[in-house]
Amino acid sequence: MKTAYDIIKRPIVTEQSMESATYKKYTFEVAKDANKIEIAKAVEEIFGVKVAKVNTLNMYGKAKRLGRYPAGHRASWKKAMVTLTEDSKSIEFFEGMV
């Protein structure tokens, strides 16, 4: 059985994701085989918050030039945008970055 830390791989820290953090919407890289229910439970377990909604995207790896030919590509991954409930506290990890 997978743990919560196997499902949530890392937070996505970009300008756009940090701006949406003010509205209690956080972005994570998650396991490719994780579904929305598993992602919501993992975020609630790790950060101790209440999740209202989860949106997911499959991010496909771009072709990457390696030497003379474009023979390689970046790895594909899955992104999850997690929206917290209004009465939930914010995630402290993102507090200093906004």
FIPAVEX-546969 format. One line per 10 residues: number of its first residue (from 1); their letters; for each residue z, y, x of N, C-alpha, C, O. Coordinates in steps of 0.001 Angstrom, whole numbers. Layout:
<recs>
NUM = a = Z,Y,X,Z,Y,X,Z,Y,X,Z,Y,X  ...;
</recs>
This chain:
<recs>
1 = mktaydiikr = 0,-1185,841,0,0,0,0,1248,886,667,1288,1920  -751,2255,469,-860,3481,1241,319,4404,961,808,4496,-165  760,5081,2012,1813,6072,1838,1180,7427,1505,-40,7585,1550  2022,8384,1175,1531,9722,860,866,10362,2068,-73,11146,1921  1348,10031,3262,781,10606,4483,-547,9958,4856,-1303,10530,5642  -852,8782,4318,-2166,8180,4498,-3197,8845,3580,-4381,8892,3914  -2762,9351,2443,-3660,9990,1485,-3963,11435,1896,-5126,11837,1926  -2925,12216,2213,-3105,13605,2646,-3234,13599,4162,-2268,13309,4868  -4422,13918,4667,-4647,13886,6112,-4229,15183,6791,-3463,15156,7754  -4724,16325,6298,-4384,17611,6917,-4705,18732,5943,-5532,18558,5048;
11 = pivteqsmes = -4056,19885,6109,-4404,21048,5295,-5658,21712,5845,-5919,21654,7046  -6426,22337,4979,-7601,23101,5375,-7176,24563,5479,-6741,25157,4492  -7301,25141,6671,-6868,26513,6907,-8101,27357,7201,-8580,27403,8334  -8608,28025,6166,-9724,28951,6294,-9361,30233,5547,-8351,30281,4844  -10174,31255,5699,-9905,32510,4992,-9899,32310,3486,-9022,32819,2788  -10871,31571,2991,-10984,31362,1549,-9816,30540,1012,-9284,30848,-55  -9413,29504,1732,-8305,28679,1240,-6977,29424,1318,-6104,29213,476  -6812,30292,2315,-5581,31070,2420,-5505,32145,1332,-4418,32473,855  -6652,32686,944,-6678,33661,-149,-6309,33003,-1474,-5608,33603,-2289  -6771,31785,-1693,-6447,31091,-2941,-5011,30583,-2956,-4496,30229,-4017;
21 = atykkytfev = -4352,30540,-1791,-2956,30109,-1734,-2044,31098,-2450,-956,30719,-2885  -2458,32351,-2583,-1651,33325,-3319,-1610,33001,-4809,-708,33451,-5516  -2573,32227,-5288,-2612,31791,-6688,-2106,30363,-6856,-2378,29716,-7868  -1362,29871,-5852,-801,28510,-5843,-1888,27440,-5906,-1752,26438,-6608  -2968,27672,-5161,-4057,26712,-5076,-4243,26383,-3594,-4590,27259,-2801  -4015,25122,-3221,-4006,24710,-1828,-5092,23669,-1580,-5438,22894,-2471  -5624,23660,-360,-6748,22799,-14,-6330,21828,1086,-5697,22221,2066  -6694,20547,912,-6345,19498,1869,-7543,18603,2135,-8416,18443,1282  -7573,18021,3331,-8486,16912,3597,-7734,15654,3215,-6588,15462,3621  -8376,14793,2433,-7710,13591,1930,-8529,12353,2281,-9663,12458,2749;
31 = akdankieia = -7946,11194,2053,-8635,9930,2298,-9832,9818,1353,-9771,10246,201  -10914,9238,1856,-12146,9172,1064,-11998,8306,-185,-12679,8541,-1182  -11120,7311,-141,-10969,6407,-1281,-9832,6814,-2215,-9507,6070,-3140  -9223,7972,-1995,-8116,8426,-2844,-8662,9069,-4120,-9665,9782,-4091  -7981,8803,-5240,-8384,9441,-6495,-7441,10599,-6815,-6472,10829,-6091  -7720,11326,-7893,-6976,12536,-8214,-5502,12254,-8514,-4634,13048,-8151  -5219,11150,-9161,-3835,10801,-9495,-3040,10515,-8227,-1905,10972,-8090  -3628,9760,-7296,-2956,9469,-6031,-2722,10738,-5218,-1672,10894,-4595  -3695,11643,-5221,-3565,12892,-4481,-2433,13739,-5066,-1631,14300,-4319  -2366,13835,-6381,-1316,14622,-7031,63,14060,-6712,982,14817,-6400;
41 = kaveeifgvk = 218,12746,-6786,1516,12122,-6480,1887,12315,-5020,3060,12525,-4708  911,12249,-4115,1185,12424,-2689,1649,13841,-2382,2591,14026,-1611  1001,14850,-2975,1401,16244,-2750,2791,16495,-3322,3600,17186,-2702  3074,15941,-4497,4403,16103,-5090,5473,15454,-4224,6565,16003,-4074  5172,14292,-3653,6143,13577,-2823,6387,14289,-1499,7533,14413,-1068  5330,14755,-850,5468,15369,473,6122,16745,395,7042,17037,1159  5656,17597,-525,6090,18988,-555,7134,19288,-1632,7697,20383,-1633  7410,18364,-2540,8415,18585,-3578,8025,19652,-4579,8851,20487,-4948  6774,19637,-5026,6258,20619,-5986,5704,19886,-7204,5632,18657,-7212  5310,20645,-8241,4687,20073,-9424,3208,20432,-9430,2854,21605,-9307;
51 = vakvntlnmy = 2345,19437,-9570,899,19638,-9530,366,19755,-10953,667,18922,-11807  -430,20797,-11202,-1041,20985,-12512,-2435,20372,-12561,-2796,19742,-13555  -3235,20550,-11484,-4625,20126,-11511,-5084,19795,-10098,-4621,20388,-9123  -6011,18827,-10004,-6608,18451,-8721,-8121,18425,-8884,-8639,17762,-9783  -8838,19149,-8012,-10293,19100,-7943,-10676,18486,-6608,-10058,18787,-5587  -11698,17619,-6606,-12106,16969,-5364,-13590,17182,-5100,-14384,17362,-6023  -13946,17158,-3814,-15327,17285,-3364,-15564,16290,-2242,-14694,16098,-1393  -16721,15659,-2225,-17128,14865,-1085,-17958,15752,-176,-19005,16257,-579  -17495,15941,1042,-18171,16786,2018,-18982,15869,2935,-18415,15046,3654  -20298,16012,2909,-21162,15150,3697,-21340,15723,5099,-21439,16937,5277;
61 = gkakrlgryp = -21378,14842,6084,-21497,15262,7467,-22864,15845,7760,-23885,15306,7331  -22881,16941,8488,-24127,17601,8844,-24770,16892,10033,-24078,16283,10848  -26098,16975,10127,-26804,16454,11284,-26425,17288,12494,-26391,18517,12426  -26145,16626,13587,-25691,17309,14788,-26601,16927,15941,-26858,15745,16172  -27082,17915,16658,-27975,17650,17784,-27165,17163,18983,-26216,17816,19417  -27551,16024,19500,-26909,15463,20675,-27976,15262,21739,-28688,14258,21722  -28093,16204,22661,-29126,16095,23682,-30467,16536,23139,-30569,17586,22504  -31495,15746,23381,-32859,16136,23025,-33178,15912,21550,-33929,16688,20959  -32630,14885,20960,-32969,14521,19581,-31773,14739,18661,-30631,14628,19105  -32014,15048,17387,-30884,15165,16451,-30432,13778,15997,-30577,13411,14831;
71 = aghraswkka = -29894,13032,16924,-29599,11628,16660,-28246,11407,16003,-27999,10330,15461  -27363,12403,16039,-26024,12186,15514,-25746,13023,14288,-26558,13854,13882  -24586,12791,13707,-24129,13621,12599,-22616,13602,12564,-21977,12678,13066  -22054,14641,11961,-20612,14730,11812,-20151,13746,10743,-20940,13307,9905  -18888,13410,10781,-18344,12450,9823,-18227,13083,8435,-17951,14277,8316  -18433,12296,7402,-18225,12740,6028,-16737,12666,5718,-16020,11837,6278  -16268,13548,4809,-14858,13570,4455,-14700,14072,3031,-15659,14527,2407  -13482,13983,2528,-13197,14380,1151,-12203,15531,1149,-11218,15525,1888  -12481,16526,298,-11640,17708,192,-11020,17745,-1196,-11677,17426,-2187  -9745,18137,-1262,-9049,18252,-2538,-8432,19639,-2658,-7740,20097,-1749;
81 = mvtltedsks = -8684,20308,-3784,-8050,21583,-4096,-6979,21311,-5148,-7283,20873,-6257  -5734,21572,-4791,-4591,21251,-5635,-4016,22536,-6205,-3665,23447,-5456  -3916,22617,-7535,-3327,23766,-8204,-1934,23378,-8682,-1752,22346,-9328  -950,24220,-8356,428,23951,-8753,727,24617,-10090,15,25531,-10505  1784,24159,-10765,2195,24751,-12034,2820,26123,-11780,3202,26434,-10652  2923,26934,-12819,3463,28290,-12698,4933,28282,-12289,5358,29135,-11510  5721,27326,-12806,7147,27296,-12503,7464,26577,-11194,8627,26511,-10797  6461,26043,-10527,6661,25322,-9275,6822,26303,-8121,6280,27407,-8147  7578,25881,-7106,7694,26718,-5906,6423,26582,-5080,5664,25628,-5251  6193,27535,-4187,5014,27472,-3342,5260,26541,-2160,6408,26214,-1858;
91 = ieffegmv = 4208,26117,-1498,4332,25226,-340,4654,26084,873,3910,27008,1201  5764,25778,1540,6260,26607,2636,5361,26570,3859,5363,27514,4649  4600,25512,4032,3734,25379,5206,2719,26517,5276,2389,26991,6363  2223,26957,4114,1185,27975,4056,1744,29402,4033,969,30358,4083  3057,29566,3959,3663,30886,3771,3354,31852,4906,2999,33000,4638  3474,31437,6153,3298,32345,7274,1852,32650,7597,1583,33539,8405  908,31941,6990,-502,32099,7321,-1213,33109,6436,-2289,33590,6790  -634,33433,5306,-1304,34333,4363,-1112,35768,4789,-1601,36681,4123;
</recs>
